[in-house]
């Protein structure tokens, strides 16, 4: 089994109601999301939203960031959005 360090939340990082895997680094804000192993959330990035912050409840859902994905500083991952390694590499 691979050993991974625990997740790290930076000084300006915020986490609310999330499932966060080992090796994840959070420098931005994540809410109501799943962050897979070794994912990276850059400074100022926003992943997911609280249900009460979405006007149309049909637009709300869990955001998912896949294994080894990098969310660039200032990027936004919307509710219901799923980012996997293949998609992440195309956007980089």
Chimera marker file (.cmm) of the C-alpha trace (Angstrom):
<marker_set name="trace">
<marker id="1" x="0.000" y="0.000" z="0.000" r="1" g="1" b="0" radius="0.5"/>
<marker id="2" x="1.260" y="3.495" z="-0.869" r="1" g="1" b="0" radius="0.5"/>
<marker id="3" x="1.885" y="5.886" z="2.002" r="1" g="1" b="0" radius="0.5"/>
<marker id="4" x="0.645" y="9.427" z="1.471" r="1" g="1" b="0" radius="0.5"/>
<marker id="5" x="0.934" y="12.280" z="3.934" r="1" g="1" b="0" radius="0.5"/>
<marker id="6" x="-2.283" y="13.693" z="5.383" r="1" g="1" b="0" radius="0.5"/>
<marker id="7" x="-3.974" y="16.548" z="3.574" r="1" g="1" b="0" radius="0.5"/>
<marker id="8" x="-2.735" y="20.091" z="4.090" r="1" g="1" b="0" radius="0.5"/>
<marker id="9" x="-4.917" y="23.194" z="4.410" r="1" g="1" b="0" radius="0.5"/>
<marker id="10" x="-2.903" y="26.369" z="3.867" r="1" g="1" b="0" radius="0.5"/>
<marker id="11" x="-3.204" y="29.542" z="5.895" r="1" g="1" b="0" radius="0.5"/>
<marker id="12" x="-5.877" y="30.985" z="3.567" r="1" g="1" b="0" radius="0.5"/>
<marker id="13" x="-7.499" y="27.649" z="2.731" r="1" g="1" b="0" radius="0.5"/>
<marker id="14" x="-11.100" y="26.951" z="3.746" r="1" g="1" b="0" radius="0.5"/>
<marker id="15" x="-12.865" y="23.604" z="3.852" r="1" g="1" b="0" radius="0.5"/>
<marker id="16" x="-16.583" y="23.099" z="4.513" r="1" g="1" b="0" radius="0.5"/>
<marker id="17" x="-18.466" y="19.784" z="4.333" r="1" g="1" b="0" radius="0.5"/>
<marker id="18" x="-15.931" y="17.951" z="2.143" r="1" g="1" b="0" radius="0.5"/>
<marker id="19" x="-14.384" y="14.533" z="1.784" r="1" g="1" b="0" radius="0.5"/>
<marker id="20" x="-10.639" y="15.181" z="1.519" r="1" g="1" b="0" radius="0.5"/>
<marker id="21" x="-8.179" y="12.416" z="0.650" r="1" g="1" b="0" radius="0.5"/>
<marker id="22" x="-4.573" y="12.063" z="1.790" r="1" g="1" b="0" radius="0.5"/>
<marker id="23" x="-1.926" y="14.026" z="-0.054" r="1" g="1" b="0" radius="0.5"/>
<marker id="24" x="-4.321" y="16.833" z="-0.998" r="1" g="1" b="0" radius="0.5"/>
<marker id="25" x="-3.158" y="20.449" z="-0.692" r="1" g="1" b="0" radius="0.5"/>
<marker id="26" x="-5.836" y="23.125" z="-0.252" r="1" g="1" b="0" radius="0.5"/>
<marker id="27" x="-4.831" y="26.756" z="-0.617" r="1" g="1" b="0" radius="0.5"/>
<marker id="28" x="-8.221" y="27.996" z="-1.870" r="1" g="1" b="0" radius="0.5"/>
<marker id="29" x="-11.837" y="27.424" z="-0.789" r="1" g="1" b="0" radius="0.5"/>
<marker id="30" x="-13.688" y="24.116" z="-1.068" r="1" g="1" b="0" radius="0.5"/>
<marker id="31" x="-17.273" y="23.459" z="-0.089" r="1" g="1" b="0" radius="0.5"/>
<marker id="32" x="-19.505" y="20.390" z="-0.456" r="1" g="1" b="0" radius="0.5"/>
<marker id="33" x="-16.911" y="18.584" z="-2.576" r="1" g="1" b="0" radius="0.5"/>
<marker id="34" x="-14.894" y="15.402" z="-2.896" r="1" g="1" b="0" radius="0.5"/>
<marker id="35" x="-11.143" y="15.869" z="-3.312" r="1" g="1" b="0" radius="0.5"/>
<marker id="36" x="-9.306" y="12.757" z="-4.458" r="1" g="1" b="0" radius="0.5"/>
<marker id="37" x="-5.794" y="11.609" z="-3.574" r="1" g="1" b="0" radius="0.5"/>
<marker id="38" x="-2.942" y="14.053" z="-4.294" r="1" g="1" b="0" radius="0.5"/>
<marker id="39" x="-5.175" y="16.795" z="-5.690" r="1" g="1" b="0" radius="0.5"/>
<marker id="40" x="-4.068" y="20.426" z="-5.440" r="1" g="1" b="0" radius="0.5"/>
<marker id="41" x="-6.353" y="23.440" z="-5.005" r="1" g="1" b="0" radius="0.5"/>
<marker id="42" x="-4.486" y="26.654" z="-5.796" r="1" g="1" b="0" radius="0.5"/>
<marker id="43" x="-4.598" y="29.963" z="-3.916" r="1" g="1" b="0" radius="0.5"/>
<marker id="44" x="-7.870" y="31.802" z="-4.593" r="1" g="1" b="0" radius="0.5"/>
<marker id="45" x="-9.475" y="28.823" z="-6.359" r="1" g="1" b="0" radius="0.5"/>
<marker id="46" x="-13.085" y="27.994" z="-5.464" r="1" g="1" b="0" radius="0.5"/>
<marker id="47" x="-14.395" y="24.434" z="-5.629" r="1" g="1" b="0" radius="0.5"/>
<marker id="48" x="-18.125" y="23.770" z="-5.101" r="1" g="1" b="0" radius="0.5"/>
<marker id="49" x="-20.768" y="25.822" z="-3.292" r="1" g="1" b="0" radius="0.5"/>
<marker id="50" x="-23.090" y="25.497" z="-0.356" r="1" g="1" b="0" radius="0.5"/>
<marker id="51" x="-26.653" y="24.518" z="-1.397" r="1" g="1" b="0" radius="0.5"/>
<marker id="52" x="-28.041" y="27.707" z="0.143" r="1" g="1" b="0" radius="0.5"/>
<marker id="53" x="-25.745" y="29.790" z="-2.112" r="1" g="1" b="0" radius="0.5"/>
<marker id="54" x="-27.263" y="28.399" z="-5.339" r="1" g="1" b="0" radius="0.5"/>
<marker id="55" x="-30.394" y="30.114" z="-6.628" r="1" g="1" b="0" radius="0.5"/>
<marker id="56" x="-31.729" y="27.165" z="-8.659" r="1" g="1" b="0" radius="0.5"/>
<marker id="57" x="-31.451" y="24.038" z="-6.506" r="1" g="1" b="0" radius="0.5"/>
<marker id="58" x="-31.349" y="21.860" z="-9.653" r="1" g="1" b="0" radius="0.5"/>
<marker id="59" x="-27.950" y="23.438" z="-10.388" r="1" g="1" b="0" radius="0.5"/>
<marker id="60" x="-26.474" y="22.290" z="-7.076" r="1" g="1" b="0" radius="0.5"/>
<marker id="61" x="-24.513" y="19.079" z="-6.536" r="1" g="1" b="0" radius="0.5"/>
<marker id="62" x="-21.232" y="17.771" z="-5.201" r="1" g="1" b="0" radius="0.5"/>
<marker id="63" x="-18.108" y="18.942" z="-7.057" r="1" g="1" b="0" radius="0.5"/>
<marker id="64" x="-15.472" y="16.236" z="-7.576" r="1" g="1" b="0" radius="0.5"/>
<marker id="65" x="-11.741" y="16.732" z="-8.174" r="1" g="1" b="0" radius="0.5"/>
<marker id="66" x="-10.023" y="13.551" z="-9.325" r="1" g="1" b="0" radius="0.5"/>
<marker id="67" x="-6.717" y="12.005" z="-8.328" r="1" g="1" b="0" radius="0.5"/>
<marker id="68" x="-3.574" y="14.035" z="-9.135" r="1" g="1" b="0" radius="0.5"/>
<marker id="69" x="-5.584" y="16.994" z="-10.477" r="1" g="1" b="0" radius="0.5"/>
<marker id="70" x="-4.371" y="20.561" z="-10.147" r="1" g="1" b="0" radius="0.5"/>
<marker id="71" x="-6.900" y="23.362" z="-9.841" r="1" g="1" b="0" radius="0.5"/>
<marker id="72" x="-5.037" y="26.511" z="-10.816" r="1" g="1" b="0" radius="0.5"/>
<marker id="73" x="-5.001" y="29.640" z="-8.631" r="1" g="1" b="0" radius="0.5"/>
<marker id="74" x="-8.200" y="31.638" z="-9.113" r="1" g="1" b="0" radius="0.5"/>
<marker id="75" x="-9.991" y="28.829" z="-11.017" r="1" g="1" b="0" radius="0.5"/>
<marker id="76" x="-13.614" y="27.888" z="-10.290" r="1" g="1" b="0" radius="0.5"/>
<marker id="77" x="-15.028" y="24.354" z="-10.181" r="1" g="1" b="0" radius="0.5"/>
<marker id="78" x="-18.823" y="24.635" z="-10.223" r="1" g="1" b="0" radius="0.5"/>
<marker id="79" x="-21.251" y="22.474" z="-8.251" r="1" g="1" b="0" radius="0.5"/>
<marker id="80" x="-21.845" y="19.114" z="-10.023" r="1" g="1" b="0" radius="0.5"/>
<marker id="81" x="-18.609" y="19.537" z="-12.019" r="1" g="1" b="0" radius="0.5"/>
<marker id="82" x="-16.229" y="16.574" z="-12.145" r="1" g="1" b="0" radius="0.5"/>
<marker id="83" x="-12.569" y="17.125" z="-12.991" r="1" g="1" b="0" radius="0.5"/>
<marker id="84" x="-10.482" y="14.059" z="-13.815" r="1" g="1" b="0" radius="0.5"/>
<marker id="85" x="-6.808" y="13.750" z="-14.745" r="1" g="1" b="0" radius="0.5"/>
<marker id="86" x="-7.497" y="13.542" z="-18.484" r="1" g="1" b="0" radius="0.5"/>
<marker id="87" x="-9.724" y="16.648" z="-18.479" r="1" g="1" b="0" radius="0.5"/>
<marker id="88" x="-7.309" y="18.453" z="-16.141" r="1" g="1" b="0" radius="0.5"/>
<marker id="89" x="-4.374" y="17.867" z="-18.521" r="1" g="1" b="0" radius="0.5"/>
<marker id="90" x="-6.326" y="19.304" z="-21.467" r="1" g="1" b="0" radius="0.5"/>
<marker id="91" x="-7.103" y="22.490" z="-19.503" r="1" g="1" b="0" radius="0.5"/>
<marker id="92" x="-3.516" y="22.969" z="-18.287" r="1" g="1" b="0" radius="0.5"/>
<link id1="1" id2="2" r="1" g="1" b="0" radius="0.2"/>
<link id1="2" id2="3" r="1" g="1" b="0" radius="0.2"/>
<link id1="3" id2="4" r="1" g="1" b="0" radius="0.2"/>
<link id1="4" id2="5" r="1" g="1" b="0" radius="0.2"/>
<link id1="5" id2="6" r="1" g="1" b="0" radius="0.2"/>
<link id1="6" id2="7" r="1" g="1" b="0" radius="0.2"/>
<link id1="7" id2="8" r="1" g="1" b="0" radius="0.2"/>
<link id1="8" id2="9" r="1" g="1" b="0" radius="0.2"/>
<link id1="9" id2="10" r="1" g="1" b="0" radius="0.2"/>
<link id1="10" id2="11" r="1" g="1" b="0" radius="0.2"/>
<link id1="11" id2="12" r="1" g="1" b="0" radius="0.2"/>
<link id1="12" id2="13" r="1" g="1" b="0" radius="0.2"/>
<link id1="13" id2="14" r="1" g="1" b="0" radius="0.2"/>
<link id1="14" id2="15" r="1" g="1" b="0" radius="0.2"/>
<link id1="15" id2="16" r="1" g="1" b="0" radius="0.2"/>
<link id1="16" id2="17" r="1" g="1" b="0" radius="0.2"/>
<link id1="17" id2="18" r="1" g="1" b="0" radius="0.2"/>
<link id1="18" id2="19" r="1" g="1" b="0" radius="0.2"/>
<link id1="19" id2="20" r="1" g="1" b="0" radius="0.2"/>
<link id1="20" id2="21" r="1" g="1" b="0" radius="0.2"/>
<link id1="21" id2="22" r="1" g="1" b="0" radius="0.2"/>
<link id1="22" id2="23" r="1" g="1" b="0" radius="0.2"/>
<link id1="23" id2="24" r="1" g="1" b="0" radius="0.2"/>
<link id1="24" id2="25" r="1" g="1" b="0" radius="0.2"/>
<link id1="25" id2="26" r="1" g="1" b="0" radius="0.2"/>
<link id1="26" id2="27" r="1" g="1" b="0" radius="0.2"/>
<link id1="27" id2="28" r="1" g="1" b="0" radius="0.2"/>
<link id1="28" id2="29" r="1" g="1" b="0" radius="0.2"/>
<link id1="29" id2="30" r="1" g="1" b="0" radius="0.2"/>
<link id1="30" id2="31" r="1" g="1" b="0" radius="0.2"/>
<link id1="31" id2="32" r="1" g="1" b="0" radius="0.2"/>
<link id1="32" id2="33" r="1" g="1" b="0" radius="0.2"/>
<link id1="33" id2="34" r="1" g="1" b="0" radius="0.2"/>
<link id1="34" id2="35" r="1" g="1" b="0" radius="0.2"/>
<link id1="35" id2="36" r="1" g="1" b="0" radius="0.2"/>
<link id1="36" id2="37" r="1" g="1" b="0" radius="0.2"/>
<link id1="37" id2="38" r="1" g="1" b="0" radius="0.2"/>
<link id1="38" id2="39" r="1" g="1" b="0" radius="0.2"/>
<link id1="39" id2="40" r="1" g="1" b="0" radius="0.2"/>
<link id1="40" id2="41" r="1" g="1" b="0" radius="0.2"/>
<link id1="41" id2="42" r="1" g="1" b="0" radius="0.2"/>
<link id1="42" id2="43" r="1" g="1" b="0" radius="0.2"/>
<link id1="43" id2="44" r="1" g="1" b="0" radius="0.2"/>
<link id1="44" id2="45" r="1" g="1" b="0" radius="0.2"/>
<link id1="45" id2="46" r="1" g="1" b="0" radius="0.2"/>
<link id1="46" id2="47" r="1" g="1" b="0" radius="0.2"/>
<link id1="47" id2="48" r="1" g="1" b="0" radius="0.2"/>
<link id1="48" id2="49" r="1" g="1" b="0" radius="0.2"/>
<link id1="49" id2="50" r="1" g="1" b="0" radius="0.2"/>
<link id1="50" id2="51" r="1" g="1" b="0" radius="0.2"/>
<link id1="51" id2="52" r="1" g="1" b="0" radius="0.2"/>
<link id1="52" id2="53" r="1" g="1" b="0" radius="0.2"/>
<link id1="53" id2="54" r="1" g="1" b="0" radius="0.2"/>
<link id1="54" id2="55" r="1" g="1" b="0" radius="0.2"/>
<link id1="55" id2="56" r="1" g="1" b="0" radius="0.2"/>
<link id1="56" id2="57" r="1" g="1" b="0" radius="0.2"/>
<link id1="57" id2="58" r="1" g="1" b="0" radius="0.2"/>
<link id1="58" id2="59" r="1" g="1" b="0" radius="0.2"/>
<link id1="59" id2="60" r="1" g="1" b="0" radius="0.2"/>
<link id1="60" id2="61" r="1" g="1" b="0" radius="0.2"/>
<link id1="61" id2="62" r="1" g="1" b="0" radius="0.2"/>
<link id1="62" id2="63" r="1" g="1" b="0" radius="0.2"/>
<link id1="63" id2="64" r="1" g="1" b="0" radius="0.2"/>
<link id1="64" id2="65" r="1" g="1" b="0" radius="0.2"/>
<link id1="65" id2="66" r="1" g="1" b="0" radius="0.2"/>
<link id1="66" id2="67" r="1" g="1" b="0" radius="0.2"/>
<link id1="67" id2="68" r="1" g="1" b="0" radius="0.2"/>
<link id1="68" id2="69" r="1" g="1" b="0" radius="0.2"/>
<link id1="69" id2="70" r="1" g="1" b="0" radius="0.2"/>
<link id1="70" id2="71" r="1" g="1" b="0" radius="0.2"/>
<link id1="71" id2="72" r="1" g="1" b="0" radius="0.2"/>
<link id1="72" id2="73" r="1" g="1" b="0" radius="0.2"/>
<link id1="73" id2="74" r="1" g="1" b="0" radius="0.2"/>
<link id1="74" id2="75" r="1" g="1" b="0" radius="0.2"/>
<link id1="75" id2="76" r="1" g="1" b="0" radius="0.2"/>
<link id1="76" id2="77" r="1" g="1" b="0" radius="0.2"/>
<link id1="77" id2="78" r="1" g="1" b="0" radius="0.2"/>
<link id1="78" id2="79" r="1" g="1" b="0" radius="0.2"/>
<link id1="79" id2="80" r="1" g="1" b="0" radius="0.2"/>
<link id1="80" id2="81" r="1" g="1" b="0" radius="0.2"/>
<link id1="81" id2="82" r="1" g="1" b="0" radius="0.2"/>
<link id1="82" id2="83" r="1" g="1" b="0" radius="0.2"/>
<link id1="83" id2="84" r="1" g="1" b="0" radius="0.2"/>
<link id1="84" id2="85" r="1" g="1" b="0" radius="0.2"/>
<link id1="85" id2="86" r="1" g="1" b="0" radius="0.2"/>
<link id1="86" id2="87" r="1" g="1" b="0" radius="0.2"/>
<link id1="87" id2="88" r="1" g="1" b="0" radius="0.2"/>
<link id1="88" id2="89" r="1" g="1" b="0" radius="0.2"/>
<link id1="89" id2="90" r="1" g="1" b="0" radius="0.2"/>
<link id1="90" id2="91" r="1" g="1" b="0" radius="0.2"/>
<link id1="91" id2="92" r="1" g="1" b="0" radius="0.2"/>
</marker_set>
